[in-house]
């Protein structure tokens, strides 16, 4: 009988075996970040509400409609993080990481974020992200490095349909003139009152409107790419050149506008066409004024947030498209490589020690518990996904051997107990 309680609506939960994929995908990213010199940051799940109002922007849908905000017992307004960048920058400043030398500060983190959205496939109220930030350097090479880390991760997972969309949103010198030009254009459109208010607060956010009726009217809107200052154009061209040098394909997308207010210059998004309306599986950009917005010093930065939930959906979509004969493009390490079956009390004690030794040697091992008979224990072995079973009875103990069974072929051979670990290592390496 199941519990009468269920997870709240809109929560993405992962249980085995799908959770094994979730963990493996995350660990693959951790290795990519480590190889590029990014240190791990564990940080608060909730923050002062004003951090997001000032950092993300009060005109964004995230702040105006989607945040989970509450008042704590001390009367403070706190918010479950709807995104990572503002909190990461707050942590970097609070712990003075930017004063320890060697800019940029390179950090990554992961975990759940929270937005009060209408739940649907790929859009959840509790969702999981991988976040990576390089803070303290304004260099096109840093932008290219950040994008390359994400691209390399997607490739390592075997994803083949990911598209990189790239744009520049200019800087504080060239954006004001473009902003005024865009406002003049938008004021002449037939838009609802809420959108018209947004024109006066942050007109670039209107370009991010996904409603077909609005998209149609935006067809002739002026584009930031046509109004970049000389420095921003040169900067963007250099990022494009560096990506080309790395063999990273991208699509120039002058209409690309991310949903948060802090972005400047380099802006990018990773898209997977098999996911329908929720095709954006990650993205980010440069945020050179964010530190000042939250009360810190001038400290440029760039980073991204990659959606774990949507990445897993993309992996599953591509796997379903491949034929059954093809090997999976990415598979988690098995939770069990060897399953041990003790037959009798004396055998159970020996098997318990044997399994512990296998684990110490780096072999994923499990065993049958509860004194099960051979038939039931072998069913457990099959369900475990192990490649081999170890069967130990009283006669085997007397003879100093254990029966090693290949669960795919059914072949069974005796192996000296003293050679069990070395034999399994050799067999598993084939």
GUDO-799397 format. One record per residue: residue in three letters; x, y, z of N, C-alpha, C in turn. Coordinates in steps of 0.05 Angstrom, whole numbers, plus 5000, padded with zeros to 4 digits. Layout:
% residues N
ALAXYZXYZXYZ;...
This chain:
% residues 430
UNK501749765000500050005000501850255000;UNK501250434982502850684980501950885000;UNK503651085005502951295024500751465013;UNK499251595030497151775022498352045013;UNK500952085018502252345011503652314984;UNK503652534969505052544944506652804943;UNK508752804925510353044922508553264911;UNK509153514919507553744908507653754878;UNK505653864866505353884837507754044826;UNK508853954804510954094790513754044800;UNK514053824816516753754826517953534809;UNK520353564800521753354785523253184805;UNK522452934808523852744826525052524809;UNK527252424819528652204805529151974823;UNK528251734815528651494830530151294813;UNK531451094825532850894808530950744790;UNK531750684765534450714754534850984741;UNK532751144737533151404723534951594739;UNK534851574765536551734782539551674778;UNK540151434769542951364763543951534739;UNK542151584720542851744697543252034706;UNK541452134723541552404734544352444747;UNK545052264764547652284779550052274760;UNK549952094740552152064722552552314704;UNK550252424696550352674680551652894696;UNK550852924721551953124738554953084743;UNK555752834747558552774752560252824727;UNK559152784704560552834679561153134676;UNK559253304686559653584685561753664706;UNK561653554729563553614750566453564741;UNK566853354726569453294715570353504695;UNK568453584678569153794658569954054672;UNK568454134692569054374707571754354721;UNK572254124733574854084748577154114729;UNK576953994705579154004686579754284676;UNK577754464678578154744669578754924693;UNK579254814716580154974739577955104755;UNK575455004753573255124768572854974794;UNK572755124816572355004842569354984849;UNK568754784866565954744873565054934895;UNK562655034893561555214913558855104922;UNK558555064948556054984960554855224974;UNK552355294967551355544975548455534985;UNK547355754994544755775005542555714984;UNK540455584993538155534975536155764976;UNK536155924997534556164998536256405005;UNK535356634995536856884998535057115006;UNK536257335013534757585017533257654991;UNK530657704993529057744969530157974952;UNK531258174965532258414950534658334932;UNK536058124938538258034921537257984893;UNK534957844891533857774865532458014852;UNK531158184869529858414858531858604845;UNK534158644858536158824848537858694827;UNK538358434830540158294811538858194786;UNK536558054790535257934767533558144752;UNK532258324767530758544755527758514762;UNK526558724773523758714781521858694757;UNK522758764733520958754710520858474698;UNK522658294707522658024695520257864706;UNK519457664690517257484699518257334723;UNK520857264724521857114747521257254773;UNK521857514774521557664799518557754803;UNK517257834782514557944785512457734789;UNK512957484779510857284779511557014791;UNK514156944791514856664794516356594820;UNK517156784836518756724859517156614883;UNK518356424897517256324922518456494945;UNK516956684954517856864975516356825001;UNK517756845023516456805049517756985070;UNK516357035091517457185114518256995136;UNK520657015145521556825166520756925194;UNK521556785215520656855242521757125251;UNK523957205239525057465246523957695230;UNK521957645213520657855197522257915172;UNK524157755164525757805140524357675116;UNK524457815093523457705068525557545055;UNK525057285052526957095039525656965015;UNK527256884996526256764971527956514964;UNK526556294958527856064947529156144921;UNK531556064916532956164893531556084867;UNK530956284850529756224824531856184802;UNK534356264809536656224791539156244808;UNK541556194797543956164813545856404812;UNK545956544790548156734787548256954808;UNK546057074815546057284835547057174862;UNK546256934869547156814894550056744894;UNK551056644871553856574868555556824871;UNK554757044858556257294860556157404888;UNK553957384902553757464930555657304947;UNK555857044943557656874958560656944952;UNK561256994927563957074920564757334934;UNK562957524934563557784947563657754978;UNK561757604989561657585018564157445029;UNK565157245015567457095024570157195012;UNK569957424999572357564988574057394970;UNK572757224955574257054936575657224915;UNK574457454909575557624888578057774898;UNK578657764923580957904935583357714940;UNK582957464933585057274939587057234916;UNK586857404895588657394873587857194852;UNK588957234828588457034807585657054795;UNK584857294787582257324773582457204745;UNK580357084735577657084747577356864768;UNK575456914786574456714805572856514789;UNK573656264790572256054773570955854791;UNK568255854791566755674809564455544794;UNK563555324805561155194795559555084818;UNK556955044814555254934834552854794821;UNK551254664836548954524825546854484847;UNK544454424838542354374858539654474847;UNK537654474864534954554856534554854856;UNK532954944838531955224838528955214836;UNK527655444842524755434846523355664832;UNK521355604816519655814803516755714803;UNK514955904810512155834810510955864782;UNK511555654766510655654738508455454734;UNK507155454711505155254704506655004696;UNK506454784711507954544706507254424679;UNK509254334664508954184640511554034635;UNK511553874614514053724608516353904604;UNK518453874620520854044618520654304632;UNK518454364645518154614660516954554687;UNK518554584708517754494735517954724755;UNK516654684777516854874799519354834816;UNK520154594818522854534829524354394807;UNK526554514798528054404776531054414783;UNK532654274768535454244775537254364754;UNK539254514763541154644745544054594752;UNK545654614732548554624735549354914729;UNK550855034747551555314743554555344744;UNK555655504726558555554725558955854720;UNK560855974735561356254733564356314732;UNK565156514716567856614716567656914721;UNK568557004745568057274755570657424758;UNK570757664746573057834750574757884726;UNK573857794702575357834678573557914655;UNK574358114639572858194616574658124592;UNK574557874583576257774563574657584545;UNK574657624519573157444501573957154504;UNK576557104511577456834515575956694538;UNK575256844559573756734581570956654572;UNK569756824555567056764544567156504528;UNK569256484511569456244494569956004511;UNK571556024533572055804550569555704563;UNK567955884574565455814587563655664568;UNK563255774544561555644524562655364517;UNK565355344515566655094507566254884528;UNK566254954553565754754575562954634572;UNK560954804568558254694564558054524539;UNK559254624517559154474492560454204495;UNK562854194508564253944512562653754529;UNK561253854548559553684565557353554549;UNK555953714533553853604517554953384498;UNK557253444487558453244469559252994484;UNK560253014508561052784524558652604530;UNK556352724531553852574537552852434512;UNK554052494489553152374464550852514450;UNK550152754460547952904448548853014421;UNK547252964400548053054373546353264361;UNK544153334374542153524363542253794376;UNK544153844394544254094408545254324389;UNK543854544390544654784374545555004393;UNK547655144386548655374402547755624388;UNK546055784401545156044391546756264404;UNK547656464389549556664399548756944392;UNK549057134410548357404405550057594423;UNK549957844418551058044436548958254443;UNK548758324469546858514478548058784483;UNK550558834474551759094477552559154506;UNK553259414510554259494536552859754544;UNK553659864567552360104577552860354560;UNK554860334541555360564524553560554499;UNK553160314487551560304462548660224466;UNK548060094489545360004492543260224496;UNK543960454510541860664514540660764488;UNK542360814468541360914442539560704429;UNK540460454430538860244418536260214434;UNK536360234460533960214477531860414469;UNK532760664465530860874457529660814429;UNK531360714411530360644384528260424386;UNK528860224402527059994405524460084418;UNK524560254438522160354451520360504431;UNK521560664414519960804394518560614375;UNK519860394368518660194351516360044366;UNK516959964391514959804406512459964413;UNK512760224417510460384424508360404402;UNK509260344378507460354355505960084350;UNK506459884367505159624363502659604379;UNK501059404372498459354386499059144408;UNK499659234432500559064453498759104478;UNK498558904495496958924519498259114539;UNK496759184559497659394578500159304593;UNK500359054601502658954616505158964599;UNK504958894574507258904556508059194550;UNK506059374548506659654543508159774568;UNK507559684591508959774615511859674614;UNK512259434604514959324602516659484583;UNK515459594562516959754543518459984557;UNK517160104577518360334591520460244612;UNK520259994622522059894642524459754630;UNK523959564613526159414600525159314573;UNK525459474552524259404526525459154514;UNK528059084521529158844509527658594518;UNK526358604541524858374551522458324533;UNK521458524519519258484500520058304478;UNK522558324469523658154448523657864455;UNK523457804481523457524491520657414493;UNK518657574485515857484487515357254467;UNK514257024477513956794461511156774448;UNK509356954454506656934443506656994413;UNK505356824397505456854368504457124359;UNK502357234371501257494363503357714366;UNK504957694388507057894393509357844374;UNK510157594371512457524354512057634326;UNK509557614316509057704289509558004286;UNK508758154306509158444305512058524308;UNK513658344320516458414325518258354301;UNK517058264279518658184256520458414246;UNK519558654247521158884237522659034258;UNK522858924282524159074304527159124299;UNK528259354307531059394305532559194323;UNK534959114314536558914328539059034340;UNK539758934364542159034378544658994361;UNK544658774346547058704330547758924310;UNK545759074301546159284282546959544295;UNK546959554321547459814335549659784356;UNK551359584354553559544373555659764369;UNK556859854391559060044389561559884378;UNK563660034371565959904360567259694378;UNK567359764404568559574424566959324426;UNK564259354427562559114430562658944405;UNK562759064382562858914357565558754356;UNK567758894363570358754363570358534383;UNK569258574406569158374427567558124417;UNK565258184406563557964396564857804373;UNK566157954356567557814334569757644344;UNK571157724365573257564377572257314389;UNK569957334403568657094415568056894392;UNK566856994371566156824348568556694336;UNK570756844334573256734323574356504340;UNK574356554366575356354385573756094384;UNK571056124383569355894381569955744355;UNK570355894333571055764308573655614310;UNK575655734324578255594327577955334342;UNK575955314360575455074375573654874360;UNK572754954337571054774322568154764333;UNK567354974347564754974359562855124340;UNK560954984329558955104311556955264327;UNK556155494316554155664329552455794308;UNK550155894316548356034299548056324309;UNK548856514293548356794300545356844302;UNK544456934325541556964330541057234341;UNK540757444324540557714333538057774349;UNK536057594349533657634365533857504392;UNK536057374398536257234424536457434447;UNK534657404466534657574490534057384513;UNK535757364532535357194555533257314574;UNK532057164591529857254608530557404633;UNK533157474637534057614661535357874653;UNK535058074670535858344663538858394663;UNK540458224676543258304681545158244657;UNK544158124635545958054614546958284598;UNK549558274590550858474573552558314553;UNK553258434531554958324511554258024505;UNK556157844508555757564500553357444513;UNK551557344496549157204506548856954489;UNK548156734502547956484486545856294498;UNK545056114482543055914491543555654476;UNK543155434490543255164478540455064474;UNK539854974450537154904442537154614432;UNK535054464439534754194430532054164417;UNK531954144390529354154376527453924381;UNK528353714394526553484399524853524424;UNK525253754438523753794463521353984460;UNK520754054435518354214431518554494442;UNK516454584456516254854466518454914486;UNK519354714502521454754522524054664511;UNK524854774488527254674474529854794485;UNK529755004501532155114513533154944536;UNK535454824532536454644553538754764570;UNK539455014563541555154578542155414565;UNK543555584580544355844568545556024589;UNK546556254579547756434598548756684583;UNK550756814595551857044583553557214602;UNK554357444592556057624608554257814624;UNK555157884648553558054666555458254680;UNK556558434664558658604674557758814694;UNK555158874697554259064716552958954741;UNK552758684742551158564764552458614791;UNK555058604793556358644819555558914831;UNK555659124814554959394824551959404831;UNK550259254816547459264822546759154849;UNK548358964859547858854886549658974907;UNK550859204901552459344921555359274923;UNK556359124903559159054903560859234886;UNK563459164884565259324866564859254837;UNK566059414820565959344791567459084787;UNK565958884778567058614775565658464753;UNK566758474729565358344706565258044710;UNK563457914695563157634698561557504675;UNK561857244672560257094652559756824664;UNK557456704656556856434666554456324652;UNK553656094661551255964649549855794670;UNK547355734663545755534678544755324658;UNK545455074663544554854645542454694659;UNK540254634646538054484658538554184658;UNK538854074682539253784684536753634675;UNK534353734683531953594675531653574645;UNK531953804632531653804602533853654588;UNK536253654600538453504588537853204588;UNK536753114610535952834612533652764592;UNK531752954590529652914570530752894542;UNK532853064536534053064510535552794505;UNK536952694526538252434524536252214518;UNK534052224532532052014528530752034501;UNK530352284491529152324465530952214443;UNK533552274445535452174425535751874427;UNK535651764451535851474455533551334442;UNK531151444444528751334432528851334402;UNK530351524391530551554362532551354350;UNK534451264366536351074356535150794355;UNK536250624338535250354336536050194361;UNK534649974365535149814389537949684389;UNK539049654364541649524362543949704370;UNK543449964369545650154375546250174404;UNK548850204410549650244438548650514448;UNK547950544473547150804484549451004482;UNK548751254475550851454472552151524499;UNK550551504520551651554547550151384566;UNK551551244583550351074602551751104629;UNK550251114651551451134678552950874684;UNK554950904702556250664712554250484726;UNK554650224723552650044736552850064766;UNK550450044779550450044808551449784819;UNK551349574803552249314812553649174788;UNK556149084793557548934772557648634780;UNK557748584806557948314816555848274838;UNK554348054836552247994856552947724869;UNK553247724895554147484910551847344922;UNK551847074921549646914931550746714951;UNK550246754977551146554997549046345001;UNK549946095004548145875009548845755036;UNK547445855056547945755083549245975101;UNK549045935127549946135146552946185145;UNK554545965143557445995141558246145116;UNK556846085094557446215069556746515070;UNK554646575085553846855087556047025099;UNK557246925120559447075133561747115114;UNK562446905099564746925080564047125057;UNK561547105048560647275026560547575035;UNK559747615059559647895070562448015069;UNK564447865078567147965077568147995048;UNK567347805031568247815003567148054989;UNK564648114993563348344980564648604990;UNK565248625016566548865026569348895013;UNK570748675009573348694996573148784967;UNK571148684953570748764925570249064924;UNK568649164942568049454942570549614947;UNK572149524965574649664971576449674947;UNK576249464930577849454906576649604882;UNK574449744887573149904866571249764849;UNK570249524858568349374842565649404856;UNK563649484840560849524851559649244856;UNK559149184881558248924889555948934908;UNK554148734906551848704924551548414930;UNK549648344948549248064955546348014962;UNK545647764963542947684971542747685002;UNK540647805012540247815041537747645048;UNK537647585074535247455084535147155081;UNK537447025075537546735073535946625050;UNK535846755027534246665005535446404993;UNK533646244982534546004967535846084941;UNK537145894928538645954903536846084882;UNK534545974877532846074855532046364860;UNK531146434884530346704890532746894889;UNK535046804899537446974900538347034871;UNK538246834853539046874826537247064811;UNK534647074819532847274808533747554816;UNK534547574841535647834850538147914835;UNK539847714829542247764814541547874786;UNK539647754773538847844746537748134748;UNK536048184768534848444771536948664777;UNK539148584789541148784797542648904774;UNK542548774751544048864727546948794727;UNK547748624746550548534748551448374724;UNK554048374718555048204696555747924707;UNK556447914732557247654743555947604770;UNK555547344775554547264802556747094814;UNK557047114841558746944857557046774874;UNK557246504872555646324887557446164905;UNK556846164931558546034951556845864969;UNK557445604969556145404986558145285005;UNK557145095023558944975043561144815029;UNK560444665007562544504993564644694981;UNK563744914971565645114959567645214980;UNK566545265004568345365026570445155033;UNK569544895034571444675040573544665018;UNK572844704993574744674971576244934966;UNK575445154980576945404977576345544950;UNK573945514940573245634914570545774916;UNK569945934896567346064893566546024864;UNK563945984860562945934832562446214819;UNK563846264797563546514782561746464758;UNK559446604757557546554735557246804719;UNK557646784693557047004674554047004669;UNK552747224678549847234677548747274649;UNK550447344630549547374602549747104587;UNK551946974590552346714576551446474592;UNK551246494618550546274635552946094642;UNK555346154631557745994637558546024666;UNK559145804679559845804707562445654711;UNK564345774726566945644731567745694760;UNK569145494772570245544799572745714798;UNK572945894818575246074820576246054849;UNK578946034853579946034880579046284895;UNK578146244920577246474936579346694937;UNK581846614939584046804942584446964916;UNK583446864893583846994867581247144858;UNK579247154875576647264866576847554856;UNK578147724871578248004864579848044838;UNK582147924836583847954812582447834787;UNK581047604790579647484768577447664758;UNK575947784777573647954770574648214756;UNK576848324766577948564753578648504725;UNK579848274720580648204693578248154675;UNK576248014685573847964669572248214664;UNK572048394683570448644680571848834661;UNK574448814657575848994640575548924610;UNK574548684605574248594577572048744563;
